[in-house]
Amino acid sequence: MDIVTLAQAAETVTVNEGFGAIGYGLAAIGPGIGIGILVGKTVEGMARQPEMAGTLRTTMFLGIAFTEALALIGIVAGFLF
């Protein structure tokens, strides 16, 4: 093999790997924003009704778990495609 063929092969691999990283980065934006909104609204609810803090906290953790599942699906999709 000559040097041109090796350079073209290396360039193709680098570009394809970069698309997976970009895809995961875009997939992580949504869950990041969702968790920020979820936690902010929970703190706001706790400030308005302190007696509901335990219930709100439990619901918040469930929401965070479901939202993080979206991020994990994004990283798996990045590895697959």
VEXKOLMAR-571738 format. One record per residue: x, y, z of N, C-alpha, C, O in turn; residue in three letters; chain. Coordinates in Angstrom, 2 decimals. Layout:
BEGIN
<node n_u="X" n_v="Y" n_w="Z" ca_u="X" ca_v="Y" ca_w="Z" c_u="X" c_v="Y" c_w="Z" o_u="X" o_v="Y" o_w="Z" aa="ala" ch="A"/>
...
//
This chain:
BEGIN
<node n_u="0.84" n_v="-1.18" n_w="0.00" ca_u="0.00" ca_v="0.00" ca_w="0.00" c_u="0.89" c_v="1.24" c_w="0.00" o_u="1.96" o_v="1.27" o_w="0.60" aa="met" ch="A"/>
<node n_u="0.41" n_v="2.23" n_w="-0.67" ca_u="1.18" ca_v="3.46" ca_w="-0.69" c_u="0.66" c_v="4.43" c_w="0.37" o_u="-0.36" o_v="4.18" o_w="1.01" aa="asp" ch="A"/>
<node n_u="1.35" n_v="5.53" n_w="0.53" ca_u="1.04" ca_v="6.48" ca_w="1.59" c_u="-0.29" c_v="7.19" c_w="1.36" o_u="-0.96" o_v="7.54" o_w="2.33" aa="ile" ch="A"/>
<node n_u="-0.70" n_v="7.40" n_w="0.12" ca_u="-1.96" ca_v="8.08" ca_w="-0.19" c_u="-3.15" c_v="7.22" c_w="0.26" o_u="-4.11" o_v="7.74" o_w="0.82" aa="val" ch="A"/>
<node n_u="-3.08" n_v="5.93" n_w="0.00" ca_u="-4.17" ca_v="5.03" ca_w="0.41" c_u="-4.31" c_v="4.99" c_w="1.92" o_u="-5.42" o_v="5.01" o_w="2.44" aa="thr" ch="A"/>
<node n_u="-3.19" n_v="4.94" n_w="2.63" ca_u="-3.23" ca_v="4.95" ca_w="4.09" c_u="-3.80" c_v="6.25" c_w="4.63" o_u="-4.57" o_v="6.24" o_w="5.59" aa="leu" ch="A"/>
<node n_u="-3.44" n_v="7.37" n_w="4.03" ca_u="-3.96" ca_v="8.67" ca_w="4.48" c_u="-5.46" c_v="8.76" c_w="4.26" o_u="-6.18" o_v="9.29" o_w="5.11" aa="ala" ch="A"/>
<node n_u="-5.95" n_v="8.25" n_w="3.12" ca_u="-7.38" ca_v="8.29" ca_w="2.86" c_u="-8.14" c_v="7.39" c_w="3.83" o_u="-9.23" o_v="7.75" o_w="4.28" aa="gln" ch="A"/>
<node n_u="-7.59" n_v="6.25" n_w="4.14" ca_u="-8.24" ca_v="5.33" ca_w="5.09" c_u="-8.30" c_v="5.95" c_w="6.48" o_u="-9.32" o_v="5.83" o_w="7.17" aa="ala" ch="A"/>
<node n_u="-7.24" n_v="6.59" n_w="6.91" ca_u="-7.21" ca_v="7.22" ca_w="8.23" c_u="-8.19" c_v="8.39" c_w="8.30" o_u="-8.83" o_v="8.59" o_w="9.33" aa="ala" ch="A"/>
<node n_u="-8.31" n_v="9.15" n_w="7.22" ca_u="-9.24" ca_v="10.27" ca_w="7.20" c_u="-10.68" c_v="9.80" c_w="7.30" o_u="-11.49" o_v="10.43" o_w="7.97" aa="glu" ch="A"/>
<node n_u="-11.02" n_v="8.71" n_w="6.64" ca_u="-12.37" ca_v="8.18" ca_w="6.66" c_u="-12.75" c_v="7.71" c_w="8.06" o_u="-13.87" o_v="7.97" o_w="8.52" aa="thr" ch="A"/>
<node n_u="-11.85" n_v="7.03" n_w="8.73" ca_u="-12.13" ca_v="6.53" ca_w="10.08" c_u="-12.32" c_v="7.70" c_w="11.04" o_u="-13.23" o_v="7.66" o_w="11.87" aa="val" ch="A"/>
<node n_u="-11.50" n_v="8.73" n_w="10.96" ca_u="-11.61" ca_v="9.87" ca_w="11.86" c_u="-12.93" c_v="10.60" c_w="11.69" o_u="-13.55" o_v="10.98" o_w="12.68" aa="thr" ch="A"/>
<node n_u="-13.37" n_v="10.80" n_w="10.46" ca_u="-14.62" ca_v="11.51" ca_w="10.21" c_u="-15.80" c_v="10.71" c_w="10.74" o_u="-16.69" o_v="11.28" o_w="11.37" aa="val" ch="A"/>
<node n_u="-15.83" n_v="9.42" n_w="10.51" ca_u="-16.95" ca_v="8.60" ca_w="10.98" c_u="-17.01" c_v="8.54" c_w="12.50" o_u="-18.11" o_v="8.55" o_w="13.06" aa="asn" ch="A"/>
<node n_u="-15.88" n_v="8.48" n_w="13.18" ca_u="-15.88" ca_v="8.47" ca_w="14.64" c_u="-16.34" c_v="9.80" c_w="15.19" o_u="-16.97" o_v="9.85" o_w="16.25" aa="glu" ch="A"/>
<node n_u="-16.03" n_v="10.87" n_w="14.50" ca_u="-16.44" ca_v="12.20" ca_w="14.95" c_u="-17.94" c_v="12.38" c_w="14.91" o_u="-18.50" o_v="13.11" o_w="15.74" aa="gly" ch="A"/>
<node n_u="-18.63" n_v="11.73" n_w="13.96" ca_u="-20.08" ca_v="11.85" ca_w="13.87" c_u="-20.76" c_v="11.24" c_w="15.09" o_u="-21.78" o_v="11.76" o_w="15.55" aa="phe" ch="A"/>
<node n_u="-20.23" n_v="10.16" n_w="15.61" ca_u="-20.80" ca_v="9.55" ca_w="16.80" c_u="-20.68" c_v="10.46" c_w="18.01" o_u="-21.61" o_v="10.54" o_w="18.82" aa="gly" ch="A"/>
<node n_u="-19.55" n_v="11.14" n_w="18.14" ca_u="-19.36" ca_v="12.07" ca_w="19.25" c_u="-20.30" c_v="13.27" c_w="19.13" o_u="-20.86" o_v="13.73" o_w="20.12" aa="ala" ch="A"/>
<node n_u="-20.46" n_v="13.76" n_w="17.92" ca_u="-21.38" ca_v="14.88" ca_w="17.70" c_u="-22.81" c_v="14.45" c_w="17.99" o_u="-23.58" o_v="15.19" o_w="18.60" aa="ile" ch="A"/>
<node n_u="-23.16" n_v="13.26" n_w="17.56" ca_u="-24.51" ca_v="12.74" ca_w="17.82" c_u="-24.80" c_v="12.60" c_w="19.30" o_u="-25.89" o_v="12.94" o_w="19.76" aa="gly" ch="A"/>
<node n_u="-23.83" n_v="12.10" n_w="20.06" ca_u="-24.05" ca_v="11.97" ca_w="21.50" c_u="-24.12" c_v="13.33" c_w="22.16" o_u="-24.92" o_v="13.54" o_w="23.07" aa="tyr" ch="A"/>
<node n_u="-23.31" n_v="14.26" n_w="21.70" ca_u="-23.37" ca_v="15.62" ca_w="22.26" c_u="-24.74" c_v="16.24" c_w="22.05" o_u="-25.28" o_v="16.87" o_w="22.96" aa="gly" ch="A"/>
<node n_u="-25.28" n_v="16.07" n_w="20.86" ca_u="-26.62" ca_v="16.60" ca_w="20.59" c_u="-27.68" c_v="15.85" c_w="21.39" o_u="-28.66" o_v="16.45" o_w="21.84" aa="leu" ch="A"/>
<node n_u="-27.49" n_v="14.55" n_w="21.58" ca_u="-28.46" ca_v="13.76" ca_w="22.34" c_u="-28.41" c_v="14.11" c_w="23.83" o_u="-29.41" o_v="13.93" o_w="24.53" aa="ala" ch="A"/>
<node n_u="-27.30" n_v="14.59" n_w="24.33" ca_u="-27.17" ca_v="14.92" ca_w="25.75" c_u="-27.72" c_v="16.30" c_w="26.09" o_u="-27.93" o_v="16.60" o_w="27.26" aa="ala" ch="A"/>
<node n_u="-27.95" n_v="17.14" n_w="25.08" ca_u="-28.46" ca_v="18.49" ca_w="25.34" c_u="-29.87" c_v="18.42" c_w="25.92" o_u="-30.17" o_v="19.10" o_w="26.91" aa="ile" ch="A"/>
<node n_u="-30.74" n_v="17.63" n_w="25.33" ca_u="-32.14" ca_v="17.54" ca_w="25.78" c_u="-32.28" c_v="17.08" c_w="27.22" o_u="-32.94" o_v="17.76" o_w="28.01" aa="gly" ch="A"/>
<node n_u="-31.67" n_v="15.95" n_w="27.61" ca_u="-31.77" ca_v="15.53" ca_w="29.01" c_u="-31.13" c_v="16.53" c_w="29.98" o_u="-31.60" o_v="16.69" o_w="31.11" aa="pro" ch="A"/>
<node n_u="-30.07" n_v="17.19" n_w="29.55" ca_u="-29.44" ca_v="18.20" ca_w="30.42" c_u="-30.39" c_v="19.35" c_w="30.71" o_u="-30.52" o_v="19.79" o_w="31.85" aa="gly" ch="A"/>
<node n_u="-31.04" n_v="19.83" n_w="29.68" ca_u="-32.01" ca_v="20.91" ca_w="29.86" c_u="-33.21" c_v="20.42" c_w="30.68" o_u="-33.71" o_v="21.13" o_w="31.55" aa="ile" ch="A"/>
<node n_u="-33.65" n_v="19.20" n_w="30.40" ca_u="-34.79" ca_v="18.64" ca_w="31.13" c_u="-34.51" c_v="18.50" c_w="32.62" o_u="-35.38" o_v="18.81" o_w="33.43" aa="gly" ch="A"/>
<node n_u="-33.33" n_v="18.03" n_w="32.99" ca_u="-32.99" ca_v="17.88" ca_w="34.41" c_u="-32.89" c_v="19.25" c_w="35.08" o_u="-33.32" o_v="19.41" o_w="36.22" aa="ile" ch="A"/>
<node n_u="-32.34" n_v="20.22" n_w="34.36" ca_u="-32.26" ca_v="21.57" ca_w="34.93" c_u="-33.63" c_v="22.14" c_w="35.22" o_u="-33.85" o_v="22.72" o_w="36.29" aa="gly" ch="A"/>
<node n_u="-34.54" n_v="21.99" n_w="34.30" ca_u="-35.91" ca_v="22.49" ca_w="34.52" c_u="-36.59" c_v="21.72" c_w="35.64" o_u="-37.27" o_v="22.31" o_w="36.48" aa="ile" ch="A"/>
<node n_u="-36.42" n_v="20.40" n_w="35.66" ca_u="-37.05" ca_v="19.55" ca_w="36.67" c_u="-36.59" c_v="19.92" c_w="38.08" o_u="-37.41" o_v="20.07" o_w="38.98" aa="leu" ch="A"/>
<node n_u="-35.29" n_v="20.07" n_w="38.27" ca_u="-34.77" ca_v="20.39" ca_w="39.59" c_u="-35.18" c_v="21.80" c_w="39.99" o_u="-35.54" o_v="22.04" o_w="41.14" aa="val" ch="A"/>
<node n_u="-35.14" n_v="22.74" n_w="39.04" ca_u="-35.54" ca_v="24.11" ca_w="39.35" c_u="-36.99" c_v="24.21" c_w="39.79" o_u="-37.30" o_v="24.90" o_w="40.76" aa="gly" ch="A"/>
<node n_u="-37.87" n_v="23.53" n_w="39.09" ca_u="-39.29" ca_v="23.55" ca_w="39.46" c_u="-39.54" c_v="22.83" c_w="40.78" o_u="-40.43" o_v="23.22" o_w="41.53" aa="lys" ch="A"/>
<node n_u="-38.76" n_v="21.79" n_w="41.07" ca_u="-38.92" ca_v="21.09" ca_w="42.35" c_u="-38.51" c_v="21.98" c_w="43.51" o_u="-39.19" o_v="22.03" o_w="44.53" aa="thr" ch="A"/>
<node n_u="-37.40" n_v="22.69" n_w="43.35" ca_u="-36.96" ca_v="23.62" ca_w="44.40" c_u="-37.99" c_v="24.73" c_w="44.58" o_u="-38.27" o_v="25.14" o_w="45.70" aa="val" ch="A"/>
<node n_u="-38.54" n_v="25.20" n_w="43.49" ca_u="-39.58" ca_v="26.22" ca_w="43.56" c_u="-40.81" c_v="25.69" c_w="44.31" o_u="-41.38" o_v="26.40" o_w="45.14" aa="glu" ch="A"/>
<node n_u="-41.20" n_v="24.47" n_w="44.03" ca_u="-42.33" ca_v="23.86" ca_w="44.73" c_u="-42.04" c_v="23.66" c_w="46.21" o_u="-42.93" o_v="23.84" o_w="47.04" aa="gly" ch="A"/>
<node n_u="-40.82" n_v="23.27" n_w="46.55" ca_u="-40.45" ca_v="23.10" ca_w="47.96" c_u="-40.48" c_v="24.44" c_w="48.70" o_u="-40.85" o_v="24.50" o_w="49.87" aa="met" ch="A"/>
<node n_u="-40.09" n_v="25.50" n_w="48.01" ca_u="-40.10" ca_v="26.82" ca_w="48.64" c_u="-41.54" c_v="27.29" c_w="48.87" o_u="-41.82" o_v="27.98" o_w="49.85" aa="ala" ch="A"/>
<node n_u="-42.44" n_v="26.92" n_w="47.97" ca_u="-43.84" ca_v="27.35" ca_w="48.13" c_u="-44.59" c_v="26.52" c_w="49.16" o_u="-45.42" o_v="27.05" o_w="49.90" aa="arg" ch="A"/>
<node n_u="-44.32" n_v="25.22" n_w="49.21" ca_u="-44.99" ca_v="24.34" ca_w="50.16" c_u="-43.97" c_v="23.41" c_w="50.81" o_u="-43.76" o_v="22.29" o_w="50.34" aa="gln" ch="A"/>
<node n_u="-43.33" n_v="23.87" n_w="51.88" ca_u="-42.28" ca_v="23.06" ca_w="52.52" c_u="-42.78" c_v="21.70" c_w="53.04" o_u="-42.00" o_v="20.76" o_w="53.15" aa="pro" ch="A"/>
<node n_u="-44.08" n_v="21.60" n_w="53.37" ca_u="-44.59" ca_v="20.34" ca_w="53.91" c_u="-44.65" c_v="19.24" c_w="52.84" o_u="-44.78" o_v="18.07" o_w="53.18" aa="glu" ch="A"/>
<node n_u="-44.57" n_v="19.61" n_w="51.57" ca_u="-44.59" ca_v="18.63" ca_w="50.48" c_u="-43.18" c_v="18.27" c_w="49.99" o_u="-43.03" o_v="17.62" o_w="48.96" aa="met" ch="A"/>
<node n_u="-42.16" n_v="18.69" n_w="50.72" ca_u="-40.78" ca_v="18.51" ca_w="50.26" c_u="-40.43" c_v="17.04" c_w="50.02" o_u="-39.78" o_v="16.72" o_w="49.03" aa="ala" ch="A"/>
<node n_u="-40.85" n_v="16.15" n_w="50.89" ca_u="-40.53" ca_v="14.72" ca_w="50.73" c_u="-41.15" c_v="14.13" c_w="49.48" o_u="-40.49" o_v="13.40" o_w="48.74" aa="gly" ch="A"/>
<node n_u="-42.40" n_v="14.44" n_w="49.24" ca_u="-43.08" ca_v="13.93" ca_w="48.05" c_u="-42.47" c_v="14.50" c_w="46.78" o_u="-42.25" o_v="13.79" o_w="45.80" aa="thr" ch="A"/>
<node n_u="-42.19" n_v="15.81" n_w="46.81" ca_u="-41.59" ca_v="16.44" ca_w="45.64" c_u="-40.21" c_v="15.87" c_w="45.34" o_u="-39.85" o_v="15.65" o_w="44.18" aa="leu" ch="A"/>
<node n_u="-39.43" n_v="15.63" n_w="46.40" ca_u="-38.08" ca_v="15.10" ca_w="46.21" c_u="-38.13" c_v="13.71" c_w="45.58" o_u="-37.34" o_v="13.40" o_w="44.68" aa="arg" ch="A"/>
<node n_u="-39.04" n_v="12.87" n_w="46.06" ca_u="-39.19" ca_v="11.51" ca_w="45.50" c_u="-39.57" c_v="11.57" c_w="44.03" o_u="-39.01" o_v="10.86" o_w="43.19" aa="thr" ch="A"/>
<node n_u="-40.54" n_v="12.43" n_w="43.72" ca_u="-40.97" ca_v="12.57" ca_w="42.33" c_u="-39.84" c_v="13.12" c_w="41.47" o_u="-39.68" o_v="12.72" o_w="40.31" aa="thr" ch="A"/>
<node n_u="-39.05" n_v="14.05" n_w="42.02" ca_u="-37.93" ca_v="14.61" ca_w="41.28" c_u="-36.90" c_v="13.52" c_w="40.95" o_u="-36.40" o_v="13.47" o_w="39.82" aa="met" ch="A"/>
<node n_u="-36.59" n_v="12.67" n_w="41.90" ca_u="-35.60" ca_v="11.62" ca_w="41.63" c_u="-36.10" c_v="10.63" c_w="40.58" o_u="-35.31" o_v="10.14" o_w="39.77" aa="phe" ch="A"/>
<node n_u="-37.39" n_v="10.34" n_w="40.59" ca_u="-37.94" ca_v="9.47" ca_w="39.55" c_u="-37.84" c_v="10.15" c_w="38.18" o_u="-37.49" o_v="9.50" o_w="37.19" aa="leu" ch="A"/>
<node n_u="-38.14" n_v="11.43" n_w="38.13" ca_u="-38.03" ca_v="12.17" ca_w="36.88" c_u="-36.61" c_v="12.24" c_w="36.37" o_u="-36.37" o_v="12.13" o_w="35.17" aa="gly" ch="A"/>
<node n_u="-35.66" n_v="12.43" n_w="37.28" ca_u="-34.25" ca_v="12.45" ca_w="36.89" c_u="-33.82" c_v="11.10" c_w="36.33" o_u="-33.08" o_v="11.04" o_w="35.35" aa="ile" ch="A"/>
<node n_u="-34.29" n_v="10.03" n_w="36.95" ca_u="-33.93" ca_v="8.69" ca_w="36.46" c_u="-34.46" c_v="8.45" c_w="35.05" o_u="-33.75" o_v="7.93" o_w="34.20" aa="ala" ch="A"/>
<node n_u="-35.70" n_v="8.85" n_w="34.81" ca_u="-36.27" ca_v="8.67" ca_w="33.47" c_u="-35.57" c_v="9.56" c_w="32.45" o_u="-35.38" o_v="9.15" o_w="31.31" aa="phe" ch="A"/>
<node n_u="-35.20" n_v="10.77" n_w="32.86" ca_u="-34.52" ca_v="11.68" ca_w="31.94" c_u="-33.11" c_v="11.20" c_w="31.63" o_u="-32.65" o_v="11.33" o_w="30.50" aa="thr" ch="A"/>
<node n_u="-32.44" n_v="10.65" n_w="32.62" ca_u="-31.10" ca_v="10.11" ca_w="32.39" c_u="-31.15" c_v="8.89" c_w="31.47" o_u="-30.17" o_v="8.61" o_w="30.77" aa="glu" ch="A"/>
<node n_u="-32.26" n_v="8.18" n_w="31.47" ca_u="-32.39" ca_v="7.05" ca_w="30.55" c_u="-32.31" c_v="7.53" c_w="29.10" o_u="-31.79" o_v="6.83" o_w="28.24" aa="ala" ch="A"/>
<node n_u="-32.83" n_v="8.74" n_w="28.84" ca_u="-32.71" ca_v="9.30" ca_w="27.49" c_u="-31.26" c_v="9.53" c_w="27.10" o_u="-30.86" o_v="9.27" o_w="25.97" aa="leu" ch="A"/>
<node n_u="-30.46" n_v="10.02" n_w="28.05" ca_u="-29.04" ca_v="10.23" ca_w="27.78" c_u="-28.33" c_v="8.91" c_w="27.52" o_u="-27.47" o_v="8.82" o_w="26.65" aa="ala" ch="A"/>
<node n_u="-28.68" n_v="7.88" n_w="28.27" ca_u="-28.07" ca_v="6.57" ca_w="28.06" c_u="-28.46" c_v="5.98" c_w="26.71" o_u="-27.65" o_v="5.35" o_w="26.04" aa="leu" ch="A"/>
<node n_u="-29.71" n_v="6.20" n_w="26.32" ca_u="-30.13" ca_v="5.75" ca_w="24.98" c_u="-29.33" c_v="6.48" c_w="23.91" o_u="-28.96" o_v="5.89" o_w="22.89" aa="ile" ch="A"/>
<node n_u="-29.06" n_v="7.77" n_w="24.15" ca_u="-28.25" ca_v="8.54" ca_w="23.20" c_u="-26.84" c_v="8.02" c_w="23.06" o_u="-26.31" o_v="7.97" o_w="21.95" aa="gly" ch="A"/>
<node n_u="-26.22" n_v="7.62" n_w="24.16" ca_u="-24.84" ca_v="7.11" ca_w="24.07" c_u="-24.82" c_v="5.74" c_w="23.40" o_u="-23.89" o_v="5.42" o_w="22.66" aa="ile" ch="A"/>
<node n_u="-25.83" n_v="4.92" n_w="23.66" ca_u="-25.89" ca_v="3.62" ca_w="23.00" c_u="-26.10" c_v="3.80" c_w="21.49" o_u="-25.49" o_v="3.10" o_w="20.69" aa="val" ch="A"/>
<node n_u="-26.97" n_v="4.74" n_w="21.12" ca_u="-27.19" ca_v="5.00" ca_w="19.70" c_u="-25.91" c_v="5.52" c_w="19.04" o_u="-25.64" o_v="5.22" o_w="17.88" aa="ala" ch="A"/>
<node n_u="-25.13" n_v="6.30" n_w="19.79" ca_u="-23.85" ca_v="6.77" ca_w="19.27" c_u="-22.88" c_v="5.64" c_w="18.99" o_u="-22.14" o_v="5.67" o_w="18.01" aa="gly" ch="A"/>
<node n_u="-22.87" n_v="4.63" n_w="19.86" ca_u="-21.99" ca_v="3.47" ca_w="19.62" c_u="-22.50" c_v="2.60" c_w="18.47" o_u="-21.69" o_v="2.04" o_w="17.72" aa="phe" ch="A"/>
<node n_u="-23.81" n_v="2.48" n_w="18.33" ca_u="-24.36" ca_v="1.61" ca_w="17.31" c_u="-24.27" c_v="2.21" c_w="15.92" o_u="-23.98" o_v="1.51" o_w="14.95" aa="leu" ch="A"/>
<node n_u="-24.52" n_v="3.51" n_w="15.82" ca_u="-24.55" ca_v="4.14" ca_w="14.51" c_u="-23.36" c_v="5.01" c_w="14.39" o_u="-23.16" o_v="5.65" o_w="13.36" aa="phe" ch="A"/>
//
